[in-house]
């Protein structure tokens, strides 16, 4: 498949479970109601999805959850069934053991991206006591077997100094990680902590630090929010990828839980032509300034309009919320970030 810039669309993101073995602060609400097993994507349905997507030219899959490794056996079987595809899974890393490393060696097409949010104090303060040590053990196992892996880091107002330090980058290089993906904290869900959103000054600092270490450290680093200039803005809504949640709802983005379609009721093509996806198609790029790419975080008025006019319903499995409630948490952030974004990326010169 090609996007409107004639670039190949070659990956999709699928959430295969809402279950997780951790209860990270600001991630899973205390009142969370889990889906029944009959409502979670069945193994056969995931295989069907992969078959459809590979026929469309998709050969890279991002597997999310919940914690995807609670379905280790299904994951490995899916890798086996599609040996010509790549499967990267976002994982907390605590379920990676010797047996799973041997399975990775056998199938040869599975790569974990392990969540790590700083050093022990910062990481365990959000993820729970002992998680940092478990991640260190997992990375040591993977490195000892020569298995490729990377790191997924969410930066917030609280942990930014940790995760953008030279010491942190050096630790990742020493651990054997090949890449680190940085994700800006997104205030999704009714219980999201707005106070974790970075200040404009902090976001500017991470903009500069990651670019510096990209040139000087032996690890590939990407900033999902600040590197939009390299992909022409927001990539969601079927432009470069889409997200299918654990219940089968087809969503524009892993952070945007609104949908008009479900893969149990609609074909993938019907989902791509649904009102919310067409609104994304017609609206991109959402801002000419590539440091303001997101219709939620930096342009909340645009997400409001798209959801309201498309009639898309909330499909957040953990904490369903109205688009007004979600976007209201981003209004002040977007207003305060806009002048700094213009300073760093003046549109008139682009």
C-alpha positions in Angstrom: 0.0 0.0 0.0 1.1 3.6 -0.7 0.3 6.8 1.3 -0.5 10.1 -0.4 3.2 10.8 -0.7 3.7 7.5 -2.5 5.6 6.0 0.4 5.1 2.3 1.2 2.8 1.5 4.2 4.5 -1.6 5.5 3.5 -1.9 9.2 0.5 -2.3 11.5 0.1 -2.3 15.2 -2.1 -4.9 17.0 -2.9 -5.1 20.7 -3.4 -8.7 21.5 -4.4 -8.4 25.2 -5.5 -5.9 27.8 -3.9 -8.0 30.5 -0.7 -7.0 32.3 1.4 -8.5 35.1 2.2 -5.0 36.4 0.2 -2.1 37.7 2.1 1.0 36.6 1.2 4.3 38.0 -0.9 6.4 35.6 -1.3 3.5 33.3 -3.8 1.1 34.7 -6.6 2.6 36.9 -7.6 0.9 40.1 -11.2 0.4 38.9 -10.2 -1.2 35.6 -12.5 -3.8 34.3 -10.8 -6.5 32.2 -12.3 -7.8 29.1 -13.7 -11.3 29.2 -11.6 -13.9 27.3 -14.3 -14.2 24.6 -13.9 -10.4 23.8 -10.1 -10.5 23.4 -8.7 -11.1 19.9 -8.5 -14.8 19.4 -5.4 -16.5 18.1 -7.2 -17.4 14.9 -8.4 -13.9 14.4 -4.9 -12.5 14.8 -3.7 -15.0 12.2 -6.5 -13.9 9.9 -5.6 -10.2 10.4 -1.9 -11.0 9.6 -2.9 -12.9 6.5 -5.0 -10.0 5.2 -2.4 -7.4 6.0 0.5 -9.3 4.4 -1.5 -9.5 1.2 -1.7 -5.7 1.3 2.1 -5.5 1.6 2.4 -5.3 5.4 5.5 -7.2 6.6 6.2 -5.4 9.9 4.0 -5.8 12.9 4.1 -3.9 16.3 2.5 -6.0 19.0 1.2 -4.2 22.1 -1.1 -4.8 25.0 -1.5 -4.8 28.0 1.6 -6.9 28.3 1.9 -9.0 25.1 4.2 -11.6 26.7 1.3 -12.9 28.8 0.5 -14.6 25.4 4.0 -15.9 24.8 2.9 -19.1 23.1 0.5 -17.4 20.7 3.2 -14.8 19.9 5.7 -17.5 19.0 3.2 -19.4 16.9 2.3 -16.2 15.0 6.0 -15.6 14.3 6.3 -19.2 13.1 3.3 -18.8 10.7 4.9 -15.7 9.1 8.6 -16.2 8.9 9.0 -13.5 6.2 7.6 -10.8 8.6 9.1 -8.9 11.4 7.4 -8.8 14.8 8.4 -6.1 17.3 6.7 -6.1 20.7 6.5 -3.4 23.3 7.0 -5.2 26.7 7.8 -4.5 30.3 10.5 -7.2 30.0 9.7 -8.9 33.2 8.5 -12.1 31.5 11.6 -12.6 29.3 13.4 -15.7 30.6 15.8 -18.4 29.2 13.0 -20.4 27.7 11.7 -17.5 25.8 15.1 -16.5 24.6 15.5 -20.0 23.1 12.1 -19.5 21.3 13.3 -16.2 19.9 16.5 -17.8 18.6 14.3 -20.5 17.0 11.8 -18.2 15.1 14.4 -15.5 14.4 11.8 -12.7 13.6 10.8 -11.4 17.0 12.3 -8.3 18.7 11.3 -6.9 22.1 11.3 -3.2 22.8 11.6 -3.1 26.6 10.0 -0.3 28.6 12.5 1.6 30.8 11.8 5.0 32.3 15.1 5.9 33.9 17.3 4.5 36.6 16.0 2.4 39.5 14.4 5.1 41.5 12.5 6.7 38.6 11.6 3.4 36.9 10.4 1.5 40.0 8.7 4.6 41.3 6.2 4.1 38.5 6.4 0.4 37.6 6.9 -1.2 41.0 9.7 -2.3 43.3 12.2 -4.7 41.7 11.1 -4.1 38.1 14.4 -2.3 37.2 16.4 -5.3 38.3 14.2 -7.6 36.3 14.7 -5.5 33.2 18.4 -5.6 33.7 18.3 -9.4 34.0 16.2 -9.6 30.8 18.7 -7.4 28.9 21.6 -9.5 30.1 19.9 -12.7 28.9 19.2 -11.2 25.5 22.7 -9.8 25.1 24.3 -13.2 26.1 22.3 -14.9 23.3 23.1 -12.2 20.8 19.4 -11.4 20.4 18.4 -8.0 19.0 16.4 -5.8 21.3 15.7 -2.1 22.0 14.2 0.2 24.6 11.0 2.1 24.8 11.0 5.2 27.0 8.2 7.4 28.0 9.5 10.8 29.1 7.6 13.0 31.6 8.1 16.1 33.6 9.5 13.9 36.4 11.9 11.5 34.7 13.2 13.7 31.8 16.6 14.4 33.5 17.2 10.7 33.9 16.3 9.5 30.5 18.1 12.2 28.6 21.3 11.9 30.5 24.6 10.7 29.0 24.7 8.1 31.8 21.4 6.6 30.7 22.5 6.4 27.1 25.8 4.8 28.1 23.8 2.2 30.2 21.7 1.3 27.2 24.7 0.9 24.9 26.5 -1.3 27.5 23.3 -3.4 27.9 23.4 -4.3 24.2 20.3 -2.4 23.2 20.3 -1.5 19.5 17.7 1.3 19.6 15.8 3.5 21.9 12.4 5.0 21.1 11.3 8.0 23.1 7.6 8.7 23.6 6.1 11.9 24.9 3.7 11.2 27.8 0.2 11.3 26.5 -2.6 12.2 29.0 -5.0 9.5 27.8 -7.7 8.1 30.1 -9.9 9.7 32.8 -7.2 9.3 35.5 -4.3 10.6 33.4 -1.9 12.9 35.3 -1.7 16.2 33.4 1.1 17.3 35.8 3.4 14.8 34.1 3.3 16.7 30.8 6.7 18.2 30.1 7.2 21.9 30.2 8.0 23.7 26.9 11.6 24.2 28.2 11.9 20.5 29.0 10.7 19.4 25.6 13.2 21.8 24.0 15.9 20.2 26.1 15.1 16.7 25.0 14.9 17.9 21.4 18.5 19.0 21.6 19.9 16.2 23.8 18.5 13.3 21.6 19.9 14.9 18.5 23.3 15.3 20.2 23.4 11.6 21.4 22.2 10.4 18.0 25.5 11.7 16.6 27.7 10.5 19.4 26.4 7.3 20.9 26.4 3.8 19.3 22.6 3.4 19.6 19.8 4.5 17.2 17.5 6.9 19.0 14.2 8.3 17.8 11.9 10.8 19.4 8.4 10.0 18.4 7.1 13.5 19.0 10.0 15.7 18.0 11.1 13.8 14.9 7.9 14.3 12.8 9.8 16.3 10.2 11.4 13.1 9.0 8.0 11.5 8.2 6.0 14.5 7.2 3.9 14.9 10.4 1.4 12.5 12.0 1.7 9.0 10.6 -1.6 7.7 12.1 -5.0 7.2 10.6 -3.8 4.7 8.0 -1.3 7.1 6.5 1.6 5.0 7.7 -0.1 2.8 10.3 -3.2 2.1 12.3 -4.0 0.4 15.6 -6.3 -2.6 16.3 -7.1 -3.0 20.0 -7.5 -6.2 21.9 -11.3 -6.1 21.2 -10.9 -5.7 17.5 -11.7 -1.9 17.3 -9.8 -0.3 14.4 -8.3 3.0 15.8 -6.3 5.7 14.0 -3.6 5.6 16.6 -2.5 3.7 19.7 -3.2 6.9 21.7 -6.4 7.9 20.0 -9.2 5.5 21.2 -12.1 6.5 18.9 -13.4 4.3 16.1 -16.3 3.6 13.8 -15.2 0.1 12.9 -14.4 -3.3 14.4 -12.7 -6.1 12.5 -15.4 -8.6 13.6 -18.0 -6.5 11.8 -16.0 -4.7 9.0 -13.3 -5.5 6.5 -10.0 -3.6 6.9 -10.8 -1.6 3.8 -14.1 -0.6 5.2 -12.3 0.5 8.4 -9.9 2.6 6.4 -12.8 4.3 4.7 -14.7 4.9 7.9 -15.5 8.5 8.9 -12.7 8.9 11.5 -10.1 7.5 9.1 -11.3 9.7 6.3 -11.1 12.7 8.6 -7.5 11.8 9.3 -6.8 11.4 5.6 -8.3 14.8 4.8 -6.7 16.6 7.7 -3.1 15.6 7.5 -0.7 17.2 8.1 -2.5 18.6 11.1 0.0 21.5 11.3 2.7 22.8 9.0 5.0 23.0 12.0 6.6 19.5 12.3 7.0 20.0 16.0 3.2 20.2 16.4 2.2 17.0 14.5 -0.4 15.5 16.7 -4.2 16.3 16.4 -4.5 15.6 20.2 -1.5 16.9 22.0 -0.6 20.0 19.9 -3.8 20.6 18.0 -6.6 19.4 20.3 -9.2 21.5 18.5 -8.7 19.3 15.4 -9.3 16.0 17.2 -12.4 17.4 18.8 -13.8 18.3 15.4 -12.8 15.0 13.8 -14.4 12.9 16.5 -17.5 14.9 16.8 -18.1 15.2 13.0 -17.3 11.5 12.4 -19.5 10.2 15.1 -16.6 7.9 16.3 -17.2 6.3 19.7 -14.7 5.9 22.6 -13.0 2.5 22.3 -10.6 3.0 25.3 -10.7 -0.4 27.0 -9.3 0.9 30.3 -10.9 4.3 30.8 -13.4 5.4 28.2 -13.6 9.2 28.0 -15.3 11.8 25.9 -13.2 13.7 23.3 -13.9 16.9 25.1 -12.4 15.5 28.4 -9.4 14.2 26.6 -8.7 17.4 24.6 -9.3 19.7 27.5 -6.2 18.2 29.1 -4.1 19.2 26.1 -5.4 22.8 25.5 -3.0 24.6 27.9 0.0 22.4 26.8 -0.7 23.1 23.1 -1.0 26.9 23.7 2.3 27.0 25.7 4.3 24.8 23.3 3.3 26.6 20.1 5.7 29.6 20.5 8.6 27.3 21.4 7.8 25.0 18.4 7.8 28.0 16.1 11.2 29.1 17.5 12.7 25.7 16.9 11.0 25.0 13.6 10.0 28.3 11.9 7.4 27.3 9.3 8.1 30.3 7.0 11.6 28.9 6.3 10.4 25.4 5.5 
